[in-house]
Amino acid sequence: MKRIVFWQLVAAVFFMFVSCSTEAAKDGMEMPDVGEKVNKVNVFLGTSGDHGQMSPSASYPFSMLSIGPVTDPHTHTGYEYYAKKYMGFVHTHLEGVGCTGSGGNILIKPILNGDINTELIKQEQSGEPGYYAVSFENGIKSEMSVAHNFGLHKYHFPQNNNELFIDLSYALSDRFVNEEHSLSDNSISGWIDTKTTCSRGIYRIYYCLEVPGCQSITEVGEHKFLIKGNNTADLQVYIGFSSVNTDYAKERVQKNSFQQVRLSAETQWNKLLNQIQVTGEDDRVNLFYSLLYRGLQAPYLISEEDGIYTAIDGSVQHSSEAIYNGWAIWDNYREQLPMLSLFYPDQYGDIAKSIANLYPYGKDNWATKHEPSPTVRTEHAMVVLLDAWEKGYDVPLDKIKKYLLEEAERLDYGSPDKALESSYDCWALSGILKITGDDALSEEYRQKAMEYKTYWLKDFADLTKNDIDRMQARGLYQGTIWQYRWFVPFDISGLKKLAGGEDIFIEQLDQFFNENNYNHANQPDLQVPGLYNATNEPWKSQKLYRELLLDTVVQCYFNNNSKGIDPYVGRIYKNEPRAYLRTMDDDAGTMSSWFVLRSIGLSAVNVGTPLYYLTAPIFESVKLDWGNGNTFEIRVKNYNKDYYFINKVELNGQVLSRNWLTQDEIIKGGKLVIETSELPNKLWGVQ
C-alpha cells in the first residue's frame, strides 16, 4: 500500500479540495454472557416502523444468508419490533434498504396438528449477532443461528407432534419470480429467482434444506410443503446457500451442534468488532457497537471456497480472490465503503476488486437479470475504485478501462442533481485515466468534470427562488436545491469561488443550518456538516457533528414531505427500536457508518482522496487494531463527555496544526492525542 506515500509528498493538493487559508436488546428471554463485544450490540436497534428498516435476524459477517422473523404487520425487512403475530422465518435480508425491501426467501413456519394456520403469538424474544430466539404463547420455542451461507433452526414443541410449513414462493413485497426444486426423504433443494430491490433486476439463490429424521415431505400447494417431524418435542432444520448450484449449497450444510454454530458466529463477530476498541460512557459504547455491526452485514461473500462463483450475467466463473455481491453503492459509497477501507483492509481489497469485476459482465446502474444475491444499485462505482487505488488497494483499472469509458458516455445530466453526480464520476474517471497513463483522456474528463460550474450557476447559485427548499423540485431525486447545491466534494475551492468567496460560502453554510435545511434522513447532503472543515471556521463542524451524533436537533425534511410539515425535534441516533428519524433508512450500513466514523473523530474529506477530517471523538479513547502488529490509538486529553471543541492535536508526539490525516498516516500505526476544550480554539486547523 505504498502508493499512499504519494499523498504525503503532495499533501498540498488537499487545498484543491478545501482552502489555502435500550428499549432493550432483549425482551424477556435470558441471554448468555458471551463476553467481549457481541453483548454490547443491540440487534433490535432500528427494527420498528420507518426508523431504520433493520431486522434482528441471526446474521454472519458478509453472508447473504440470515435467518429472521416475518411479523404481521412488518417493515421492509419483514419484521416489526412491536408486532406480536408471526408468520414464520425467512433467510435473506438486505438490511435497511428502501422500495419496501428486498429478500425474504424460503418461509419456514412451525405448526401444530398439521394446521398451517397455526397462530404464532410472540411471548418473548432475544437476539445477538448470529442468534435470534422467540417463544410463542402456544408453547413453541424457536431458535436460529448461522455460519457463512449456512443456517440452523432449532424448534421445541409442546408435544411430540412437530411439523413445519414451507413456502418456497414467499418473498417480501411479492417479488417471487420462479423456482425449481427436488425432494428426497428429508430434504428439499433447488433454486429460487426473486426480483431485487425496487424490482429492477432478478437474483437467484441455490439452496439445500434438510430436516434430519423427518417422516415425510408432502406438497400441499404450489411451491408449498408440509414436513412431518420426528415424533419428538424437538426438530432442527439445516439450510445451505450458494450462488452457483445446489451441490455447493449442500456442502454448506454443517452437522455441528446448535451451540457450536452459535459459538462460531459469536467468535467471528467478536473478531471483527474487536478491531475497533472504544472506551467511554456505556450508552455511547453500546450505540457504537450496535451501529458498527450494521456496517458489517453486506456486501456478501458469494464465491465458493474453490473460487467458483456466478457473475452478474449468469455465467459461472472462477477467481483466485474472494468475490462479493449485494451492492447499494449510490448510498454507501459515501460512508460504509470508506469505513470498511480503513477498518477492514483484509476484506476490503477483495470488495474493491469485486466492484471492478462487475464491469466485464455487464454492470448496470441498478441490478441485472442474473444477480447472484440480493442487491440494489451501483452508481458511483468509479469513485469507489479511484478511492480504493489511492488508499493502496490493487484494483485492475487497466483491465476495465474500456468499460469505464463506456459507462461515462451513459452518464445522466438530465436534472440538476444528476449533473453534479455525473460530474463527480467524470472527476473520478479523470483520476483513473491518469493512473493508467492516459493523460490526454484524463484531461478531457477533468475538463468535463469542471463543467459542473455551468450546471451549478444555472440551478444552485440563486437562493432567492421560491422552490429551493422544496423536495424534488426541478426533477431532483431525493432532496432539495439547498441540499444538493453543496455536492461538489471533489472541488470545494471551486465551489467557494462560485458562491462568492470564503466569507459568503460560510454565510450560506450558516444560513443552511440555522434555517434547518439540512436533511439527515437521506444521503444527498450527508457531507455538508463537515464543510466548515474546509474553511477558516472548522470549529463549526466540530460542534455540528456532536449535535448530530448525540444531541437534540431539528429536522424538517423527510422522504414523504417537504419542509414545515411535522418537523422532528430530538436525537437522530437512539439505541432503541425506533432508532432513526422517520423515513431514514440505514441503506446497507450507510447511516450507521456515518455515526461510527464521526464518533471516533474521522470523516472522509472526499471519496476518491485518501484524507480524513479530524474532529473530537465522543469517546475517551479509540484503538484501531488490524491484527498485523500495527495499531492506531486516539486519546482524548482533558476529556469531558460534553466537550467537543479541539484545542490542540499531537500525532506521534509532534504538534499537528492541520485538521486532517492521510489514510497512510493512520494505517501505518501511531498515536493521536486530541486535547478538547469547552470553547473553540479558532486558530487550530485553519492553516
C-alpha positions as CSV (number, residue, x, y, z in Angstrom):
1,M,0.0,0.0,0.0
2,K,3.0,2.3,-0.7
3,R,1.2,4.4,-3.2
4,I,-0.3,6.4,-0.3
5,V,3.1,7.9,0.4
6,F,2.5,9.9,-2.7
7,W,-0.2,11.8,-0.7
8,Q,2.3,12.7,2.0
9,L,4.7,14.1,-0.6
10,V,2.0,16.2,-2.3
11,A,-0.3,16.8,0.6
12,A,-0.7,20.4,-0.6
13,V,-3.0,19.1,-3.3
14,F,-5.5,18.8,-0.5
15,F,-6.1,22.5,-0.9
16,M,-7.6,22.0,-4.3
17,F,-10.5,20.5,-2.4
18,V,-10.5,22.7,0.6
19,S,-8.8,26.1,1.0
20,C,-5.3,27.5,1.2
21,S,-6.3,29.7,4.1
22,T,-32.5,0.1,25.0
23,E,-35.6,-0.1,24.6
24,A,-33.8,-3.4,25.2
25,A,-31.5,-5.8,23.4
26,K,-33.8,-8.5,24.8
27,D,-37.4,-8.8,25.5
28,G,-37.6,-11.2,28.5
29,M,-35.6,-14.3,27.4
30,E,-32.3,-14.9,29.2
31,M,-29.2,-14.3,27.2
32,P,-25.8,-15.9,28.0
33,D,-22.8,-13.8,29.0
34,V,-20.8,-14.2,25.8
35,G,-18.3,-11.6,26.7
36,E,-16.3,-9.1,24.6
37,K,-18.3,-7.0,22.1
38,V,-21.3,-9.0,20.9
39,N,-23.1,-8.4,24.2
40,K,-22.8,-4.7,23.5
41,V,-24.8,-5.0,20.3
42,N,-28.5,-4.3,20.3
43,V,-29.8,-6.2,17.3
44,F,-33.2,-4.6,17.8
45,L,-32.0,-1.1,17.1
46,G,-33.9,0.4,14.1
47,T,-36.4,-2.5,13.9
48,S,-39.7,-0.6,14.4
49,G,-41.6,1.5,11.9
50,D,-39.8,3.6,9.3
51,H,-36.9,4.3,11.6
52,G,-34.0,2.4,10.1
53,Q,-35.6,-0.6,8.3
54,M,-33.4,-3.2,10.0
55,S,-34.1,-6.7,11.3
56,P,-32.9,-8.7,14.4
57,S,-32.1,-11.6,12.1
58,A,-29.4,-14.1,13.1
59,S,-26.6,-12.9,10.7
60,Y,-23.0,-13.7,9.9
61,P,-20.5,-11.1,8.6
62,F,-20.8,-10.6,4.9
63,S,-23.1,-13.5,4.4
64,M,-26.2,-13.4,2.2
65,L,-28.0,-16.0,4.4
66,S,-29.5,-14.6,7.6
67,I,-32.5,-16.1,9.4
68,G,-35.1,-13.8,10.8
69,P,-38.8,-13.5,11.6
70,V,-41.7,-12.3,9.5
71,T,-44.3,-10.5,11.5
72,D,-47.8,-9.1,10.8
73,P,-47.5,-6.1,10.3
74,H,-43.9,-5.6,9.2
75,T,-41.4,-3.2,7.8
76,H,-39.1,-3.5,4.8
77,T,-37.2,-6.4,6.4
78,G,-40.3,-8.4,7.2
79,Y,-40.2,-7.6,10.9
80,E,-41.8,-5.1,13.3
81,Y,-40.5,-5.0,16.8
82,Y,-43.9,-4.3,18.4
83,A,-45.8,-6.8,16.4
84,K,-47.0,-9.9,18.2
85,K,-48.2,-12.1,15.3
86,Y,-45.5,-14.1,13.5
87,M,-45.9,-15.6,10.0
88,G,-42.6,-17.7,10.2
89,F,-38.9,-17.2,9.4
90,V,-37.1,-16.3,6.2
91,H,-33.5,-16.5,5.1
92,T,-32.5,-13.3,3.1
93,H,-32.4,-9.7,4.3
94,L,-30.8,-6.7,2.6
95,E,-30.8,-4.6,5.7
96,G,-32.1,-1.0,5.7
97,V,-33.0,-0.6,2.1
98,G,-36.0,1.3,0.6
99,C,-38.6,0.4,-2.1
100,T,-40.4,-1.7,0.5
101,G,-37.5,-4.0,1.0
102,S,-35.7,-7.0,-0.6
103,G,-35.3,-10.7,0.1
104,G,-37.4,-12.7,2.5
105,N,-36.8,-16.1,0.8
106,I,-37.9,-19.5,1.9
107,L,-40.5,-19.1,4.7
108,I,-40.4,-21.8,7.4
109,K,-43.3,-21.9,9.9
110,P,-43.5,-24.3,12.9
111,I,-47.1,-25.5,13.2
112,L,-49.3,-27.7,15.5
113,N,-51.5,-30.6,14.5
114,G,-50.9,-30.2,10.8
115,D,-52.6,-26.8,10.8
116,I,-50.7,-24.4,8.5
117,N,-52.8,-21.6,10.0
118,T,-51.4,-22.2,13.5
119,E,-51.2,-18.8,15.2
120,L,-47.8,-17.8,16.4
121,I,-48.2,-15.0,19.0
122,K,-45.0,-13.7,20.5
123,Q,-44.4,-14.2,24.2
124,E,-40.8,-13.2,24.5
125,Q,-37.7,-12.8,22.2
126,S,-34.0,-12.2,22.4
127,G,-31.2,-11.7,20.0
128,E,-27.5,-11.0,19.5
129,P,-25.2,-11.1,16.5
130,G,-25.5,-14.6,15.0
131,Y,-28.5,-15.6,17.1
132,Y,-32.3,-15.0,17.4
133,A,-34.8,-16.7,19.6
134,V,-38.6,-16.3,20.2
135,S,-41.1,-18.2,22.2
136,F,-44.8,-18.2,21.5
137,E,-48.0,-18.4,23.6
138,N,-48.8,-21.9,22.2
139,G,-45.6,-23.3,23.7
140,I,-43.5,-23.4,20.6
141,K,-39.9,-22.1,21.0
142,S,-37.7,-21.2,18.1
143,E,-34.0,-20.5,17.9
144,M,-31.7,-19.9,15.0
145,S,-28.0,-19.4,14.4
146,V,-25.8,-19.1,11.3
147,A,-22.4,-19.6,9.7
148,H,-21.3,-18.3,6.3
149,N,-24.2,-19.1,3.9
150,F,-25.5,-21.7,6.4
151,G,-28.3,-21.6,8.9
152,L,-29.6,-23.8,11.6
153,H,-33.2,-23.7,13.1
154,K,-33.9,-25.3,16.4
155,Y,-37.6,-25.8,17.4
156,H,-39.1,-27.1,20.6
157,F,-42.8,-28.1,20.5
158,P,-45.2,-28.5,23.5
159,Q,-45.9,-32.1,22.3
160,N,-44.3,-34.9,20.4
161,N,-46.0,-33.9,17.2
162,N,-43.7,-31.4,15.4
163,E,-44.4,-30.2,11.9
164,L,-43.2,-27.4,9.6
165,F,-44.9,-25.5,6.8
166,I,-42.5,-24.4,4.0
167,D,-43.3,-21.8,1.3
168,L,-40.7,-21.6,-1.4
169,S,-42.6,-18.8,-3.2
170,Y,-42.5,-16.4,-0.2
171,A,-40.6,-13.1,-0.8
172,L,-41.0,-9.6,0.6
173,S,-43.2,-7.3,-1.5
174,D,-44.4,-10.3,-3.6
175,R,-41.1,-10.3,-5.6
176,F,-41.0,-14.0,-6.1
177,V,-40.4,-14.9,-9.8
178,N,-39.9,-18.7,-10.2
179,E,-38.4,-21.7,-8.6
180,E,-37.4,-25.3,-9.3
181,H,-36.9,-28.0,-6.6
182,S,-36.3,-31.6,-6.0
183,L,-37.3,-33.7,-3.0
184,S,-35.6,-36.6,-1.1
185,D,-36.6,-38.4,2.1
186,N,-35.6,-35.5,4.3
187,S,-34.5,-32.6,2.1
188,I,-35.6,-30.0,-0.4
189,S,-33.1,-28.5,-2.8
190,G,-33.3,-26.2,-5.8
191,W,-33.1,-22.6,-6.9
192,I,-35.3,-19.5,-6.4
193,D,-35.5,-16.4,-8.6
194,T,-36.6,-13.2,-6.9
195,K,-36.8,-9.6,-8.0
196,T,-34.2,-7.3,-6.5
197,T,-34.9,-4.1,-4.6
198,C,-37.3,-1.8,-6.5
199,S,-37.9,-4.8,-8.8
200,R,-35.1,-3.6,-11.1
201,G,-33.4,-7.0,-11.6
202,I,-33.5,-10.6,-10.6
203,Y,-31.3,-12.6,-8.2
204,R,-31.0,-16.4,-8.0
205,I,-30.1,-18.4,-4.9
206,Y,-29.4,-22.1,-4.8
207,Y,-30.3,-23.9,-1.5
208,C,-30.4,-27.2,0.2
209,L,-32.8,-27.6,3.1
210,E,-32.5,-30.7,5.3
211,V,-34.7,-31.9,8.2
212,P,-33.0,-34.9,9.8
213,G,-35.3,-37.6,11.0
214,C,-38.5,-36.2,9.4
215,Q,-41.1,-38.7,8.4
216,S,-42.3,-37.1,5.2
217,I,-42.3,-34.1,3.0
218,T,-45.7,-33.5,1.3
219,E,-46.6,-30.9,-1.3
220,V,-49.7,-29.0,-0.1
221,G,-49.9,-26.3,-2.8
222,E,-47.9,-24.7,-5.5
223,H,-44.4,-24.2,-4.1
224,K,-45.7,-25.2,-0.6
225,F,-44.9,-28.2,1.6
226,L,-45.7,-29.8,4.9
227,I,-42.9,-31.5,6.7
228,K,-44.0,-34.1,9.3
229,G,-41.4,-34.3,12.1
230,N,-39.7,-37.0,14.1
231,N,-42.3,-37.7,16.8
232,T,-40.3,-35.9,19.5
233,A,-40.6,-32.4,21.0
234,D,-37.6,-31.1,19.2
235,L,-36.8,-30.6,15.5
236,Q,-33.9,-29.0,13.7
237,V,-33.6,-27.6,10.1
238,Y,-30.3,-27.2,8.3
239,I,-30.1,-24.9,5.3
240,G,-27.2,-24.0,3.0
241,F,-27.0,-21.3,0.2
242,S,-24.9,-20.9,-2.9
243,S,-24.8,-18.6,-5.8
244,V,-23.5,-21.4,-8.1
245,N,-25.5,-24.7,-7.7
246,T,-27.2,-27.0,-5.2
247,D,-24.1,-29.1,-4.8
248,Y,-22.3,-26.2,-3.3
249,A,-25.4,-25.3,-1.2
250,K,-25.4,-28.9,0.2
251,E,-21.7,-28.6,1.0
252,R,-22.5,-25.6,3.2
253,V,-24.8,-27.7,5.4
254,Q,-22.9,-28.4,8.7
255,K,-23.9,-31.1,11.1
256,N,-22.4,-29.3,14.1
257,S,-24.4,-28.8,17.2
258,F,-26.6,-25.7,17.6
259,Q,-24.3,-24.4,20.3
260,Q,-21.2,-24.9,18.2
261,V,-22.8,-22.9,15.3
262,R,-23.8,-20.2,17.7
263,L,-20.4,-20.0,19.3
264,S,-18.7,-19.9,16.0
265,A,-20.9,-16.9,14.9
266,E,-20.1,-15.1,18.2
267,T,-16.4,-15.7,17.7
268,Q,-16.4,-14.3,14.2
269,W,-18.5,-11.2,15.2
270,N,-16.2,-10.6,18.2
271,K,-13.2,-10.8,15.9
272,L,-14.4,-8.0,13.6
273,L,-16.0,-5.8,16.3
274,N,-12.8,-6.0,18.4
275,Q,-10.7,-4.5,15.7
276,I,-12.1,-1.1,16.8
277,Q,-12.0,-0.6,20.6
278,V,-13.6,2.4,22.2
279,T,-13.8,3.4,25.9
280,G,-16.2,5.9,27.4
281,E,-19.8,6.2,28.6
282,D,-21.6,2.9,28.4
283,D,-24.5,4.2,26.4
284,R,-22.2,5.6,23.8
285,V,-20.1,2.4,23.6
286,N,-23.2,0.3,23.2
287,L,-24.6,2.5,20.5
288,F,-21.3,2.5,18.7
289,Y,-21.0,-1.3,18.5
290,S,-24.7,-1.7,17.6
291,L,-24.1,0.6,14.6
292,L,-20.7,-0.9,13.7
293,Y,-22.4,-4.3,13.5
294,R,-24.8,-2.9,10.8
295,G,-21.8,-1.9,8.7
296,L,-20.6,-5.5,8.5
297,Q,-23.6,-7.3,7.1
298,A,-23.1,-6.5,3.4
299,P,-21.8,-6.9,0.8
300,Y,-21.9,-10.6,0.6
301,L,-19.1,-13.0,0.0
302,I,-20.6,-15.2,-2.7
303,S,-17.6,-17.1,-4.2
304,E,-17.1,-20.7,-3.0
305,E,-14.0,-21.9,-1.3
306,D,-12.6,-23.2,-4.6
307,G,-13.1,-19.8,-6.2
308,I,-16.2,-20.7,-8.3
309,Y,-18.9,-18.0,-8.4
310,T,-21.7,-16.8,-10.6
311,A,-21.2,-13.5,-12.3
312,I,-23.9,-10.9,-12.8
313,D,-24.6,-12.1,-16.4
314,G,-25.4,-15.6,-15.0
315,S,-22.2,-17.2,-16.2
316,V,-20.2,-19.4,-13.8
317,Q,-16.6,-18.1,-13.3
318,H,-13.5,-18.8,-11.3
319,S,-11.5,-16.3,-9.3
320,S,-8.3,-16.7,-7.2
321,E,-9.7,-13.9,-5.0
322,A,-12.9,-13.7,-3.0
323,I,-15.9,-12.3,-4.9
324,Y,-18.6,-10.2,-3.2
325,N,-22.0,-9.0,-4.3
326,G,-25.0,-7.3,-2.8
327,W,-24.5,-3.6,-3.5
328,A,-26.0,-0.3,-2.5
329,I,-23.2,1.9,-3.8
330,W,-25.2,5.0,-4.5
331,D,-25.9,5.1,-0.8
332,N,-22.9,3.6,0.9
333,Y,-20.0,4.7,-1.2
334,R,-20.3,7.9,0.9
335,E,-19.8,6.2,4.3
336,Q,-19.8,2.4,4.7
337,L,-17.3,1.6,2.0
338,P,-14.8,4.3,3.3
339,M,-15.3,2.8,6.8
340,L,-14.5,-0.7,5.5
341,S,-11.5,0.6,3.6
342,L,-10.0,1.9,6.8
343,F,-11.1,-0.6,9.4
344,Y,-11.1,-3.9,7.5
345,P,-8.4,-4.0,4.8
346,D,-8.3,-7.8,4.7
347,Q,-11.9,-7.8,3.4
348,Y,-11.9,-4.5,1.5
349,G,-9.2,-5.4,-1.1
350,D,-11.5,-8.1,-2.4
351,I,-14.6,-6.0,-2.1
352,A,-13.0,-3.3,-4.3
353,K,-11.9,-5.9,-6.8
354,S,-15.4,-7.3,-6.9
355,I,-16.8,-3.9,-7.8
356,A,-14.3,-3.7,-10.7
357,N,-15.2,-7.3,-11.6
358,L,-18.8,-6.2,-12.3
359,Y,-17.8,-4.3,-15.5
360,P,-16.8,-7.2,-17.8
361,Y,-20.1,-9.0,-17.0
362,G,-22.5,-6.2,-17.8
363,K,-22.6,-3.8,-14.8
364,D,-25.8,-1.7,-14.8
365,N,-26.6,1.2,-12.6
366,W,-29.2,-0.9,-10.9
367,A,-29.4,-4.7,-10.9
368,T,-29.1,-7.1,-13.8
369,K,-31.4,-10.1,-14.5
370,H,-28.8,-12.6,-13.2
371,E,-27.7,-11.3,-9.8
372,P,-26.1,-14.0,-7.5
373,S,-27.5,-12.4,-4.4
374,P,-30.0,-9.6,-3.3
375,T,-28.6,-6.2,-4.4
376,V,-29.7,-2.6,-5.1
377,R,-27.6,-0.4,-7.3
378,T,-24.0,0.5,-8.3
379,E,-23.8,4.2,-9.4
380,H,-20.5,5.9,-8.5
381,A,-18.6,2.7,-8.6
382,M,-15.8,4.5,-10.4
383,V,-15.5,6.9,-7.4
384,V,-15.1,3.9,-5.2
385,L,-12.4,2.4,-7.5
386,L,-10.4,5.5,-7.5
387,D,-10.7,5.8,-3.7
388,A,-9.5,2.2,-3.3
389,W,-6.5,2.7,-5.5
390,E,-5.5,6.0,-3.8
391,K,-5.7,4.1,-0.5
392,G,-3.2,1.5,-1.7
393,Y,-5.6,-1.3,-2.9
394,D,-4.6,-3.1,-6.0
395,V,-7.5,-2.6,-8.4
396,P,-7.2,-3.8,-12.0
397,L,-8.0,-0.4,-13.6
398,D,-6.3,-1.2,-16.9
399,K,-8.5,-4.2,-17.5
400,I,-11.7,-2.4,-17.1
401,K,-10.8,1.0,-18.6
402,K,-12.9,0.5,-21.8
403,Y,-15.9,-0.4,-19.7
404,L,-15.5,2.7,-17.5
405,L,-15.3,4.9,-20.7
406,E,-18.5,3.3,-22.0
407,E,-20.2,4.0,-18.7
408,A,-19.1,7.6,-18.8
409,E,-20.8,8.0,-22.1
410,R,-24.1,7.0,-20.5
411,L,-23.9,9.4,-17.5
412,D,-27.1,11.3,-16.9
413,Y,-27.1,15.1,-16.8
414,G,-30.8,15.5,-17.2
415,S,-31.6,17.0,-13.8
416,P,-29.6,19.4,-11.5
417,D,-28.6,16.7,-9.1
418,K,-27.7,14.2,-11.8
419,A,-25.5,16.8,-13.4
420,L,-23.5,17.2,-10.2
421,E,-23.3,13.5,-9.5
422,S,-22.2,12.8,-13.1
423,S,-19.5,15.5,-12.8
424,Y,-18.2,13.7,-9.7
425,D,-17.9,10.5,-11.8
426,C,-16.1,12.3,-14.5
427,W,-13.6,13.7,-11.9
428,A,-13.0,10.1,-10.7
429,L,-12.6,8.8,-14.2
430,S,-10.1,11.5,-14.9
431,G,-8.1,10.3,-11.9
432,I,-8.3,6.7,-13.0
433,L,-7.1,7.6,-16.5
434,K,-4.2,9.5,-15.0
435,I,-3.2,6.3,-13.2
436,T,-3.5,4.2,-16.4
437,G,-1.3,6.6,-18.2
438,D,-3.9,8.1,-20.5
439,D,-3.0,11.7,-19.8
440,A,-5.0,13.2,-22.7
441,L,-8.2,11.4,-21.9
442,S,-7.6,12.2,-18.2
443,E,-7.5,15.9,-19.0
444,E,-10.6,15.6,-21.2
445,Y,-12.6,14.1,-18.4
446,R,-11.2,16.6,-15.9
447,Q,-12.5,19.4,-18.1
448,K,-15.8,17.7,-18.3
449,A,-16.0,17.4,-14.6
450,M,-15.3,21.1,-14.3
451,E,-18.4,21.7,-16.4
452,Y,-20.3,21.3,-13.2
453,K,-19.8,25.0,-12.7
454,T,-22.2,25.7,-15.6
455,Y,-24.9,23.5,-14.1
456,W,-24.3,24.9,-10.6
457,L,-24.7,28.5,-11.7
458,K,-27.9,27.7,-13.6
459,D,-29.7,25.8,-10.8
460,F,-27.9,26.3,-7.5
461,A,-26.5,29.8,-7.3
462,D,-29.7,31.7,-6.8
463,L,-31.1,31.2,-3.3
464,T,-34.0,33.7,-3.8
465,K,-36.2,31.3,-5.8
466,N,-39.2,30.0,-4.1
467,D,-38.6,26.3,-4.7
468,I,-35.1,25.9,-3.2
469,D,-36.5,24.2,-0.1
470,R,-39.0,22.0,-1.9
471,M,-38.4,18.3,-2.0
472,Q,-37.8,17.0,-5.6
473,A,-38.2,20.4,-7.2
474,R,-36.8,20.7,-10.8
475,G,-36.7,16.9,-11.1
476,L,-34.4,16.2,-8.1
477,Y,-34.3,12.6,-7.0
478,Q,-34.3,12.8,-3.2
479,G,-33.6,16.2,-1.8
480,T,-33.9,20.0,-2.3
481,I,-31.9,22.6,-4.2
482,W,-30.5,23.7,-0.9
483,Q,-29.3,20.2,0.0
484,Y,-27.8,19.3,-3.4
485,R,-26.0,22.6,-4.1
486,W,-23.1,21.5,-1.9
487,F,-22.5,18.3,-3.7
488,V,-19.1,19.1,-5.3
489,P,-16.8,17.2,-2.9
490,F,-14.0,17.0,-5.5
491,D,-13.6,20.8,-5.9
492,I,-14.6,22.7,-2.7
493,S,-12.2,25.5,-3.6
494,G,-14.0,26.0,-6.9
495,L,-17.4,25.8,-5.1
496,K,-16.3,28.6,-2.8
497,K,-15.5,30.8,-5.7
498,L,-18.8,30.1,-7.3
499,A,-20.6,31.1,-4.1
500,G,-18.7,34.4,-4.0
501,G,-15.7,33.6,-1.9
502,E,-14.8,32.2,1.5
503,D,-16.9,34.6,3.6
504,I,-20.1,34.2,1.5
505,F,-19.6,30.5,1.4
506,I,-19.5,30.4,5.2
507,E,-22.5,32.7,5.4
508,Q,-24.5,30.4,3.2
509,L,-23.5,27.4,5.2
510,D,-24.6,29.2,8.4
511,Q,-27.9,30.0,6.7
512,F,-28.4,26.4,5.6
513,F,-28.0,25.1,9.1
514,N,-29.7,28.0,11.0
515,E,-32.8,27.6,8.9
516,N,-32.8,23.8,9.5
517,N,-32.4,23.0,5.8
518,Y,-30.1,20.0,6.5
519,N,-31.7,16.6,6.0
520,H,-30.1,13.6,7.8
521,A,-32.9,11.3,6.7
522,N,-31.2,10.7,3.4
523,Q,-27.8,10.8,1.8
524,P,-27.6,13.8,-0.6
525,D,-26.2,16.3,1.9
526,L,-24.5,14.0,4.5
527,Q,-21.1,15.6,3.8
528,V,-22.3,19.2,4.4
529,P,-21.8,19.3,8.2
530,G,-18.2,18.7,7.5
531,L,-17.7,21.5,5.0
532,Y,-16.7,24.0,7.7
533,N,-13.6,21.9,8.0
534,A,-12.6,23.2,4.6
535,T,-13.0,26.8,5.7
536,N,-11.3,29.0,8.3
537,E,-14.0,28.1,10.8
538,P,-13.6,24.4,11.3
539,W,-14.9,24.6,14.9
540,K,-18.4,24.8,13.5
541,S,-18.1,21.3,12.1
542,Q,-16.8,20.1,15.5
543,K,-20.0,21.5,17.1
544,L,-22.3,20.2,14.3
545,Y,-21.0,16.7,14.4
546,R,-21.6,16.4,18.2
547,E,-25.1,17.7,17.9
548,L,-26.0,15.3,15.1
549,L,-24.3,12.4,16.8
550,L,-25.7,12.8,20.3
551,D,-27.8,15.9,20.9
552,T,-31.2,17.4,20.2
553,V,-31.6,18.7,16.7
554,V,-34.4,20.0,14.5
555,Q,-35.1,18.0,11.3
556,C,-37.7,19.4,8.9
557,Y,-37.4,17.1,5.9
558,F,-38.4,13.5,5.4
559,N,-38.8,11.4,2.2
560,N,-42.5,11.8,2.2
561,N,-43.0,15.6,2.7
562,S,-41.3,19.0,2.3
563,K,-40.2,21.5,4.9
564,G,-42.6,22.7,7.5
565,I,-44.8,19.5,7.8
566,D,-44.4,18.0,11.2
567,P,-40.8,18.7,12.0
568,Y,-38.9,16.4,14.4
569,V,-37.1,17.7,17.5
570,G,-34.8,15.2,19.2
571,R,-31.9,12.9,18.8
572,I,-31.2,11.3,15.4
573,Y,-29.4,8.2,16.7
574,K,-31.0,6.3,19.5
575,N,-30.3,2.8,20.7
576,E,-33.9,1.6,20.6
577,P,-36.3,0.0,18.0
578,R,-37.3,3.4,16.7
579,A,-33.7,4.4,16.4
580,Y,-33.6,6.9,13.5
581,L,-35.6,9.7,12.0
582,R,-38.7,8.6,10.3
583,T,-38.1,7.6,6.6
584,M,-34.3,7.4,7.5
585,D,-33.2,4.0,6.1
586,D,-29.9,2.6,7.1
587,D,-29.3,1.7,3.5
588,A,-26.9,-1.3,3.9
589,G,-24.8,0.3,6.6
590,T,-24.7,3.9,5.2
591,M,-26.2,5.8,8.1
592,S,-24.7,3.6,10.8
593,S,-21.3,4.1,9.3
594,W,-21.7,7.8,9.2
595,F,-22.1,7.7,13.0
596,V,-19.3,5.2,13.5
597,L,-16.6,7.2,11.7
598,R,-17.5,10.6,13.2
599,S,-17.9,9.1,16.7
600,I,-14.2,8.3,16.6
601,G,-13.3,11.7,15.2
602,L,-12.8,10.8,11.5
603,S,-14.7,11.6,8.3
604,A,-13.8,11.3,4.6
605,V,-12.8,14.6,3.1
606,N,-13.8,13.4,-0.4
607,V,-14.3,9.9,-1.5
608,G,-11.6,9.4,-4.1
609,T,-9.0,11.3,-2.0
610,P,-7.3,9.3,0.9
611,L,-7.8,12.0,3.5
612,Y,-9.9,12.2,6.7
613,Y,-11.0,15.3,8.6
614,L,-10.3,15.4,12.3
615,T,-13.0,16.3,14.9
616,A,-13.4,15.3,18.5
617,P,-14.3,11.7,19.3
618,I,-17.2,11.1,21.6
619,F,-15.0,8.6,23.5
620,E,-12.1,8.9,25.9
621,S,-10.0,6.6,23.8
622,V,-10.1,4.7,20.5
623,K,-7.9,1.9,19.2
624,L,-7.8,0.5,15.7
625,D,-6.1,-2.9,15.6
626,W,-5.7,-4.5,12.3
627,G,-4.1,-7.7,13.7
628,N,-0.9,-7.2,11.8
629,G,1.1,-5.6,14.6
630,N,0.0,-2.1,13.6
631,T,-2.4,-0.2,15.9
632,F,-3.6,3.4,15.8
633,E,-4.6,4.9,19.1
634,I,-6.6,8.1,19.6
635,R,-6.5,9.6,23.1
636,V,-8.6,12.5,24.2
637,K,-6.8,14.8,26.6
638,N,-8.8,16.9,29.1
639,Y,-11.7,14.5,28.3
640,N,-15.2,15.7,29.3
641,K,-18.2,13.9,27.7
642,D,-19.6,17.4,26.9
643,Y,-16.5,18.8,25.3
644,Y,-16.4,18.7,21.5
645,F,-14.1,21.6,20.5
646,I,-10.5,20.8,19.6
647,N,-7.8,22.9,21.4
648,K,-4.6,21.0,20.3
649,V,-3.6,17.8,18.4
650,E,-0.4,15.8,18.5
651,L,0.5,13.0,16.1
652,N,3.2,10.7,17.4
653,G,4.4,13.4,19.8
654,Q,4.5,16.1,17.2
655,V,2.1,19.1,17.1
656,L,-0.4,18.8,14.3
657,S,-1.8,22.1,13.1
658,R,-3.8,20.8,10.2
659,N,-7.3,19.2,10.7
660,W,-6.8,16.1,8.5
661,L,-4.9,12.9,8.3
662,T,-4.0,10.7,5.3
663,Q,-5.0,7.0,5.2
664,D,-1.4,6.1,5.3
665,E,-0.7,8.1,8.5
666,I,-3.5,6.1,10.1
667,I,-2.9,2.5,8.9
668,K,0.9,2.5,9.5
669,G,0.0,2.9,13.2
670,G,0.7,5.5,15.8
671,K,-0.8,7.7,18.5
672,L,-3.0,10.7,18.1
673,V,-3.7,12.9,21.1
674,I,-6.6,15.3,20.8
675,E,-7.0,17.9,23.5
676,T,-10.6,19.0,23.8
677,S,-12.0,22.2,25.5
678,E,-15.2,23.8,26.4
679,L,-14.6,26.7,24.0
680,P,-13.3,26.6,20.4
681,N,-9.6,27.3,19.6
682,K,-10.2,29.4,16.5
683,L,-6.5,29.2,15.5
684,W,-6.4,25.4,15.2
685,G,-7.0,23.7,11.9
686,V,-7.2,26.8,9.7
687,Q,-3.7,26.8,8.2
